């Protein structure tokens, strides 16, 4: 497990830093569903911030569905309709050693060397007939289905990280740290692409929805100077919300 921070090094206002910290605690399970937070004055004291800063951070989290408020206080939402983005999962595994969030389980249904579709071969810069590692898995929490994903890796990684070809659930959550340790390659950049569409039969089966139901589908790629390290395609059932935080490279002139 890496102790290195996977968060951007660029400056963020204090309330954004605080909101990001609470998101991580909730997604990682350190703040469990239904947990009552201290009152604002006490929580601000614990976090070493002004009450106004705390209230602004909590306001963002409430809009995003991570927390709820009532006359009795502020609580971590029960079964929040919040899904993990590709960025969330990547930074979580680098931070904690597991790609899974609080209470999540994973089932790996395929882990094999295959000749990929043309678009995947082009991403990895492969010649005709070259192979890649393909892994298909889905996650859930209790009886709730959260995500279906297919991940692709260079074939050469399989010899260095045999777990890539295992369907054992116990070997599904920490593959990226294993890849980094075995190959010496660490992602330096990434990109997520997301779009909404209807679920096909395979996706509907794994997500527990009807064929044609709306889903949120996405893909991410991670790379270094040597090329693609991981390419993944994933989809989430409807009513799941994912969020991204970003900054602009330059201020307007």
Secondary structure by P-SEA (a helix, b strand, c coil): cccccccccccccaaaaaaaaaaaaaaacccccccccccaaaaaaaacccaaaaaaaaaaaaaacccccccccccccccccccccaaaaaaaaaaccccccccbbbbbcccccccccaaaaaaacccccbbbbbbbbcccccccccccbbbbccccccccccccccccccccccaaaaaaaacccccccbbbbbbbbbbcaaaaaaaccccccbbbbbbbbbbccccccccccccccccbbbbbbbbbccccc
